[in-house]
Amino acid sequence: MALLQWNERPAQVLQGGGVIGPDERLPWAQTGLMGIQHVIAMFGATVLAPILMGFDPNVAVLMSGIGTLIFFLITGGKVPSYLGSSFAFIGVVIAATAYAGKGPNANIGVALGGIIACGLVYTLVGVVVHLVGTGWIERFMPPVVTGAVVAVIGLNLAGIPIKNMAANNFEAWMQALTFVCVALVAVFTSGMLQRLLILVGLIIASLLYALLTNGMGLGKPIDVSGIANAAWFGLPQFHTPVFEANALLLIVPVVIILVAENLGHIKAVTAMTGKNLDQYMGRAFIGDGVATMVSGAAGGTGVTTYAENIGVMAATRIYSTAVFLVAALLAVLLGFSPKFGALIQAIPLPVMGGVSIVVFGLIAIAGAKIWVDNRVDFSQNKNLIVAAITLILGTGEFTLKFGDFALGGIGTATFGAIVLYAALNRGK
């Protein structure tokens, strides 16, 4: 089977409503609005990760768009996914570069070399999976395992909005107001307005936030000075990679986490769409690996399939890959436009936190849906134990260290679930 089967390009059949499959699309105007919604969903995390590592956020946004386009091409437009900055690299990059935590990373080149090497290993893993096939997936990852892993992706992220995106009681109430706005749009509207529940809810909540803060002085006001001062167009700061053995040894093992994230993403999308995407697993790994190498070569972070965008798909029931094509092109434009980047960054943090609560919760529910749809029997102790332990490992950020490399959260939950199920199911 050829790696890139260009005859498998998505049909993009025009649809007007209902569930929109990966090979279908809405009219282009509506597809464009959905693309904007996905860009907003990924933007906060894609910008935050490079800031924590001392990278240029505009490069990260640009490379997230280019990486998504690469992924789209290599998977033949069959797997709906957005690639954004991976948080799995933060710890090892800081360790490899001795980054102090503020300002540009003076040793960014060393980190980039490790990111490229990690992408190369990831690509090779994808080639092996593509050539050998995916029969092993169902054997080692039955529904009880995949459901737990997908649920963990959402639960593992829960602490971000709850602990880090509301500094006081007012902001916590704004988070609550935001997810209520999204919920009201989801339940009491219809048509395209309902499909844009994340975007519309965010806009309404932002306007209410501005009224309460800028207008009534109840909290930190929205600062638009960054938007006014930012240039419309500008080149991001590119960097050259440097390859050092110590950095490679630290960063390359992150491939384990990337594989776990991508595998969980595909399983989640399979559950939501009802279409088995396992046959594209190898190509998805290759696409993510190549995108990571390209990003590292330009000065960007490693990339991965984004859970935030899974949540948007779960909420809208629109899985069209055309939406991600539009989102990728928008991200490329944003990468060259500091003003648009400043506009997104001006969205109040508690409002983004409220949206994140909705999105991450929908991811967790997608995992539970896998159990329900496949009628997982929890009267069997092996299923009960595997699911129970996996959820706690991932939610509690259980971490195992191998020298300077730490496998935590989603990584330990994913591989722990696989190993535990294999052990408990031995001989049966």
N, C-alpha and C positions, 0 to 999 in steps of 0.2 A: 504494500500500500504506500503510495507516494506520500511524502511528508506534507506537502502543500497541494491539496486537491482543489484547484481553482474552479473546477466544475461544480464544486459544492458551495459556491457563493450563495449567501442568503437570498431567498426569493423575494423578501420584503413585500409580501402581498399587502395591499392597502386594506386596512380595517378601520371601521368607524367606532367600535365600542367593544365591551366585553373584555375577556382576557386576551392580551396581545402576546403571541408566542415569539420566540427568538427570531423566527424567519418571517415575521410579519411586521408591519409598522402602521402607525397612525399617519394622517396627512402631515406634510412636512412642517407646517406651522406649529401643529401640536407636538410633533416630534422635537422641534426646537425648544419649546417650553419645557418638555420633559428633560431635555439635555441640560438646560439651565438648572433645573432642580437637582440633577445628579452632580453637577459641578459644585453647587452650594453644599450638598451633603458631604462631599469629599474634601472640601476646601480647608476646613478648620484643622483636621488632622494632617493633611498634606503639607500645610504651612507650619504647624506646630513641630512636627518631627525634625525638619531641618534646623529650626531655631534652636532646639535642644541640643543639636550636634554642632552648631556653629556653621551651618551651610547657608547658602543664599536661598531664601524661600521662593523667589521668582524662578530660579533654575529648577527647583523641585516641582513647581506647578507646570512649567514648560515641559519637563521630562515626563511628568505624569500623563500629559496629553500625548506626547510622542510615544511613550510606552504603551498606552492604550491602543493607539493606532497600530503599533507593531503586533500587539496581542490579537487585535481584530484580524489582521492579515494572516498571521500564522495559524490561527484557529479557523480560518475560512469564514469568519463572521458567524460562527455557530454557537459561541459561548458568550452570553451577556455578562460583561465584567468591566469594571474600571480599575486601573492600576494606579495606586497612590503611594506616597511615602510609607515605607515599612518601619514601624516602631521596633521591630525585632533587632534592628541594627544599632539602636541608640546606646545600649550598654557597652557593646564591644567596640564601637567607634570611639566612645569616650575613653575607654581603657587603652585602645591602640594609639590614640593621639594625645592623651593626657590633657584633654580639653578642660578648661577651667569653668566653663558653663556660661560665659558671657562674651558677646561679640563674635567676630569671625574666628573660625578654627584655623590656627596658624599651621597645623599639620594636616590639613584637609587632604593633601595629595596622597599621604599614606593610607588614609581611610578609603579613598577612591580606588586605590589598587586592590585592597581587600574586597571591596564591593564588586569590582569587575571579576575577580577570581571566584567569588561566591556565585555570581551570575553564570559563569562558565560551568561550574560544577552542577548547578541547577539545570542548565541546558542539557548537559550530558545525562542527568537523571531522566529528563524528559525524553531523550532519544531512546534510552533503554526501555522506558515504559511504553513508548510508541511502538517499538519493534517487538517486544515480548507480549504485549497485550495487557488487558485490564482484568483478566479473569481472577487474579489474586485479590482484587479489590473487594469483591463480594464475599470471598472466603474469609478475609481478615477484617472486613468492615461491614458486617450485616447491619440492618436498620437500627438495632439497639445501640450500636457503636456510633454510627453516623448521626443519629438523632441527638445523642449526648454531646458529640463534638460540635455540631452546629449550635446547639443550645448554649454551650460553653462560650462560643465566640461572642454571643451577645452578653452573657452574664459576666464574662471577664472584663468587658468594657464598661460595665455599669458604674464602677467607681469613678470613672472620669468625669461625667456630669455631676454626680452626687457629691463628690469630695472636692473637685477642683474647679468647678465652673459657677459656684455661688459663694461669694465671700462673706455674705451677711444674710440676715433674715429677709430683708427686702428682695435681694436677688434670688433667694430660695422661692419666695412667693412669685417672682417673675418667671422662674422655671415652671412652676405649677400653672401659672396663667398661660404660658406658651403651650404646654402639652394639652391643656384644655382647649385652646384655640384650634390646635391640630385635630383633636378628637371631634370637636363640633363640625369642622369642615368635612371630616371623614364620614360623619353620620348624617348630617342634615343638609348636605349639598348633593348635587348629582352632576353627571357628565364630566366635562374636562375640568371643571372647578374641583370636583371631588378627586380626580386623578392627580391634581396638583396640590394635594392636601398639605404636603410638607412645605412647599414654597409659599402657598397662600397663608397657612398658619404662621409661618415665620414672619411674613410681611405684616400681618395683623398684629402679632405680638410685638414687633419692633415699633410700630406706630403707637401702640399703647405704652410701651416703655418710654418712648420719646415724650409722650404726653405727661407721664407721671414724673419723669426726671427733668428733662429740659424745660417742660412747662410748669410743673408744680414743685420741683426741687426736692423730690423724695429720695433720690438716689444718685448714683454717678451718671451724669448726663452723657449722651452720645457725642463723641468728639469727631467732627467732620473736617477738622483742619488737615488731617492726613490726606483726605480725598482732594481737598483744594490744592495742597502743595505738591501732590504727586504728578509726575509727567504722564501724558497720554501714552507715549511710546518710549521705550528704552531697552537697551540690551542688558540682560542679567550678567552676573559676574561668573564667567566660566573658569574652570581650573583643570590642571593637568595631573593625571594620576601618577603615583610613585609606588613601586612594588617592593615591599620589604617583608622578609620571611616571618618575623614576629607578628606583624599585622595580619598577614594572610592566615596564620594559624588561629588567630583570635576570631577573625571575621567569617571565614569560609564555613564553619559549622552552623552558621545561621541558616544555611540551606535546609536544615532539618525542619526549622520552624516555617520557612516559606512553603515547603512541600505540604506541611500540615494545614496551613492556612488555605492554600489553593485547593487542596483536596476537599476540605470542609466546605469551601465556597461552591465547588461544583456539585457536591452532594446536596447542598441547600437549594441550589437552582434547579437541580433535578427533581427534588421534592416539590418545589413550588410550581414548576411547569408541567410535571408529569412526563417529561421527555428525558430518557436516559442519556446523559452526556458523557458517560464513562469512556466512550470511544474517542473522545477528544481530550482525555486526560493528559496524555503524553504531549500533545500539541500545546495544551494550556501551560504545562510546565516549561516547555521550550519557549513559548511566547513570553512568559514572565521572566525566564532566565535571560533571554536576549535583551529584553527591555531593561533589565537591571544592569547589564553590561553597558548598554548605550547610555543609560543615565549616569553611571559611574564615570564613563569616559568624558562626559561633559561637565562634571562637577556636581551632579545630583545625587540624591540618596538612592538606596536600593528600593525597589518597588514591589508591591504585592497586591493581590486582589482585595478589594475594599469591602469590609463588612457593612459600612455605612450605606453603600449602594445596594447591598442585598436587602437591607431594611426598606429602602425606597421601593424596590421592586415588589417586596412583599405587601407594602401598603397600597401600591397603585395597580398591581397585577399586570404591569406592562414590562415584558421581558425582551422587547425588541432590541436587537443588537444595533439597529440604526440609531437608537437613542444614545448609545455609547460612542458611536462614531461622531455624532454632533457634539457630545460632551467633550470628547477628546480635542476636537477642533477648537472649541471654545477655550479649553485649558491652554492650548498653544497660544492663542491670542492673548489670554490673560498673562502668560509668561512674558510677553513682550510689552505689557501695559501695566506699569506700576499703579496707575490710577484705578483701574478696575480691581486690582488686588487690594488696594486701600479701601475700596468700597465694601468688599466682602469682609475685610478685617474690621470695619467699623460696626458690623452687626454686634449688638451687645452680647457679651459672653454668656449671661444667664439665659438669653433667648436661644442661643446655640445649644446651651445645656438642656433646655426643655425639649428642643427638637431631638437632641441626641438620646434622651430618655425614651422617646417614642421609637426611634430607629433601632436602638440596641434591644429594646424589648421585643420588637417585631422579629428580630433575628432569633432571639431565644424561643419565641413561639414557633418559628419555622422548624426548629429542632423537635419540638414536641409534636408538631404535625407529622413528622416522619414516623414517629412511634404510632400515632393514631392511624395514619394511612396504611401502615404495614402491619397493623394489629399485633404489635409487640406484646408478648405474654409476660407480664411482670409477676405472675405467680411462680415463674421459674426463677429460682434464686440466682442463677448465673446472670440473667438479664437485670435483675434488681440490683445486684452488687456492682456490676459493671457501670450501670447508669448512675447509681448513687455516688460511687467513688469518683467517677469522671467529672460529675457536676461540681463536687467540692474541690477537687484538685484545680480545676480551671477557674472557678469563682474565687477561691481563696489564694490564687497565684502561688500554688505550690511549686517550689523551685528546687532543681537538682543541679549541682555544680560539678563540672568536669574540668578541673584546673581553673583557668580564667574564664571558661565558657559556662554560661548559665542557661539551662533549659527550664523555662517557667511558664506558668499559665496555660495557654493554649497548647504549647508544645508538650508539656508533661501530660496534660489531659488527653491529647490525641494519641500519643504513642503509648501512654499508660492504658488507655481503653483497648487499644489493639492487642497489646501484650497480655493484658488481664483476660480479655475474652478468649484469646487463643489458649491460655493456660487452663481456664475453667471449662473450655469446650473440648479439651483434649480427649480424643478417643470416642467422641460422640458424633 
